[in-house]
Amino acid sequence: MNQPITTPELPPAAPRGLCTDCGVSRMQNAKACGTACQFIAPDYPALEAQVHGRARDPGRNPDELHFGPFRTMLRARLKTPAEGAQWTGITTRLAEKLLEASAVDAVLTMAPDPDDKWKPMPVLVTRAEGMAACRGMRMGYAPLLALLEPAAAAGHKRIAIIGIPCQVYALRSIEKSLGFERIFVIGTPCSDNTTTENFHHFLSLLDENPDSITYLEFRADYQVELRFADGRNRTIPFLALPISQLSPDFFPLTCRSCVDYTNVLADITVGYMAGRGEQWLLVRNQRGAELLAMLGDELHTEAPTSAGKRASAVKGFLANTERAAGGLPLRRMPNWLRPIVSWLMPRIGPRGVEFARTRVEMKACESVVHLRREHPARLKNMLPEHVWKLVAPYGLTPTPEERPAPPRR
């Protein structure tokens, strides 16, 4: 009897620098990392054109500079939220619909490790009911793409993948060589991952009983939401988080230098940044439009909104990052002022789409600062031209040695 969810045994990773263990190094052709990895010499214009039929075009839509190519931007929620979902369950419901309609043979995604609910474990899901076990957020690294070979060996021809940007970039780089008839890619935004062990330490700083925490989400209203096994809910303002108690390398350099917060090579991006309480959808191409249509009237959608100004927030973040000497951004603010600013930020700070633009520009600034400090020779290869355009308003411009290198064809 076909199991709805399986966990194939995977080979060990090949140790590499600036690696998030996307899974390519565990495949038979591990040397593909040299051209597939976004932390070596990414070519976003070429892959955007390959996946979406064109590269990002700010002249067509100014927001494409920040978010990459897209057809439609929406705020959305499932009318009937899925139990145990991180938000309302749009991501896993999309995968369920694909399996229910036999549009794919399998979904490659993450489930919780049996020994640790916060640790991601790559799984192959072949029946819709298996997706329920994959709901919710995990924190850590997991070799999702290493499942491509077991999926092919099992005879699956049409697959879907739910992945974060570094996984999706590598997938798109090797996609043509894989031999699948069709691949749907559901992408989630990501910028700051860490090890599962580090995440457990973070949870221990948030609550005296961290094992009782069942849910954590960074929300677009500048609050972190916690839910507990006994049904309690708690929110913590961003400014009240115990960042100063985390080690400087809590987030690895890969995450501090990532240039693809919004998962621009996915068919559809499902996130939170511009949602203001709902999820944020970016339909990027025809496959993404097909995915959205599958939800039909299960989904409530509306146009995104935008409010506030991002410039001062990004400038402050940049200054704090530069002062941090390679660690986490320092926040120089008197304790008495933090509650006041925490109250003001959701009311007068960047909200909706402007909040999303803010986070993308912060990440772009962070990438420049950290690479200049830790790997200056990599700047010309790792930072695409559009990143320099994002940071130019904040006084960050490339030196001749940092100018983006011509893409390798």
C-alpha positions, -999 to +999 in steps of 0.1 A: +000+000+000+014+034-010+023+054+021+011+090+019+044+103+032+079+088+031+113+098+043+140+084+019+174+078+034+198+104+021+236+103+016+258+126+038+265+162+028+297+172+012+312+199+035+314+233+017+318+269+027+287+293+025+263+263+023+228+259+035+227+222+026+200+225-001+207+189-010+226+192-043+259+182-027+242+149-016+232+140-052+252+119-076+266+149-094+276+168-063+299+190-084+268+207-098+270+229-067+296+249-085+270+263-109+238+257-090+246+275-057+233+311-052+263+318-030+289+314-057+280+332-089+242+336-092+227+347-125+192+359-116+184+376-150+190+344-169+171+322-145+142+347-142+140+346-180+141+308-180+114+304-154+091+334-161+098+342-197+115+375-188+137+391-161+125+416-136+115+448-152+111+479-129+099+499-159+069+476-163+062+476-125+085+494-100+080+467-074+097+442-096+130+457-085+123+446-050+102+414-055+113+400-089+089+392-118+053+388-110+019+390-126-003+395-096+001+406-060-026+398-035-035+396+002-052+363+008-064+338+034-083+305+033-119+310+042-117+279+064-082+279+080-065+245+082-059+232+117-022+234+127-013+257+098+012+285+103-013+311+089-044+297+073-027+269+054-025+282+018+009+266+011-001+231+021-035+235+006-020+242-028+000+210-025-031+191-014-050+203-044-023+193-068-023+157-053-061+155-052-063+165-089-035+141-099-017+171-114+015+158-096+027+124-085+046+137-054+053+168-034+088+174-020+085+193+012+093+194+050+077+176+079+088+178+116+115+154+127+100+127+149+124+136+176+121+173+174+090+192+162+111+223+152+136+204+131+128+201+093+129+167+077+126+163+039+098+141+029+080+128-003+042+131-001+022+111-026-013+114-012-031+146-002-038+134+033-001+133+039+002+171+037-015+176+070+017+164+087+037+191+069+018+222+082+036+248+103+070+263+105+104+246+110+137+262+117+170+247+105+187+233+074+175+203+055+186+188+021+153+191+003+167+187-032+184+154-024+149+140-027+149+146-064+167+114-071+145+092-049+115+108-065+127+100-100+137+065-090+102+059-077+089+068-112+074+102-104+072+123-135+053+154-123+063+169-089+058+199-068+083+214-045+077+237-015+110+254-008+130+284+004+150+306-019+184+289-017+167+256-025+147+270-053+176+288-069+196+255-070+166+236-083+161+260-112+198+258-121+197+220-125+160+217-135+166+210-172+189+180-164+164+163-141+140+147-166+107+155-149+078+162-172+066+191-150+076+208-118+055+232-098+074+254-073+056+269-043+081+293-027+081+308+008+101+339+016+132+334+038+161+355+050+172+345+084+175+308+090+196+292+117+204+258+131+176+240+150+199+240+181+202+278+179+165+281+176+159+261+207+182+285+226+162+314+212+130+298+224+145+294+259+151+331+260+114+339+252+097+317+278+107+298+309+090+267+295+101+267+259+090+231+253+054+243+257+057+266+227+039+251+197+039+281+173+061+311+165+056+337+138+072+370+130+042+392+119+040+422+098+027+443+127+062+442+143+052+415+168+063+379+173+033+357+181+038+326+204+012+299+210+014+273+237+003+238+243-022+249+269-040+272+245-023+305+256-013+331+231+014+358+236+029+385+215+063+401+219+073+434+201+103+431+178+122+456+199+117+435+231+133+404+216+164+392+234+187+398+204+216+410+226+217+375+242+222+357+210+257+348+197+270+370+168+269+340+145+233+330+154+225+336+117+252+323+094+268+344+067+247+326+041+216+341+056+232+375+063+242+377+026+212+362+009+199+384-019+166+366-026+142+373+003+111+369-018+119+336-036+118+352-071+122+319-090+091+302-075+059+299-096+040+314-067+054+330-035+033+326-003+045+347+026+035+373+051+054+405+046+028+426+028-002+408+043-011+429+073-028+400+090-033+379+059-008+361+037+009+377+008+008+361-026+030+368-057+017+350-087+048+350-110+040+330-141+014+307-158+021+278-135+016+301-105-017+313-120-028+276-124-020+270-087-040+300-076-070+290-097-070+255-081-081+271-048-112+286-064-137+300-039-118+284-009-096+316-010-105+351+000-083+377-018-081+414-019-057+440-032-026+447-009-023+481+008+007+502+016+014+528+042+043+546+060+078+554+047+107+530+047+137+553+044+143+561+081+138+524+091+163+512+065+188+539+074+186+529+111+190+492+104+220+499+082+237+520+109+230+493+135+244+466+112+275+486+105+281+491+143+276+454+150+311+444+137+298+413+119+272+402+145+235+408+148+223+445+144+228+465+176+198+485+188+209+516+207+177+527+224+170+534+261+148+507+276+122+533+286+118+543+250+113+507+236+076+503+246+067+537+231+084+529+198+069+494+198+035+510+201+042+535+174+057+512+148+025+493+138+007+526+136+032+549+118+059+526+105+060+509+071+030+487+066+017+464+039+037+465+007+059+493+021+069+469+050+078+443+024+100+468+005+116+478+038+126+443+046+140+437+011+161+468+013+173+459+048+184+425+035+202+441+006+221+465+028+230+437+052+244+416+023+267+444+013+279+452+048+286+416+058+303+405+026+325+436+026+336+427+061+339+389+058+343+380+021+351+412+001+363+392-029+329+375-033+310+408-037+315+410-075+301+375-080+275+371-053+256+405-056+235+410-087+231+444-103+196+449-089+209+447-053+232+476-058+202+496-072+183+488-039+211+500-017+221+531-037+197+554-019+215+546+014+250+555+002+262+520-007+278+519-041+302+494-055+339+501-059+354+491-092+365+458-076+330+451-064+311+457-097+291+427-107+310+403-128+296+393-162+274+362-158+290+328-167+271+313-197 
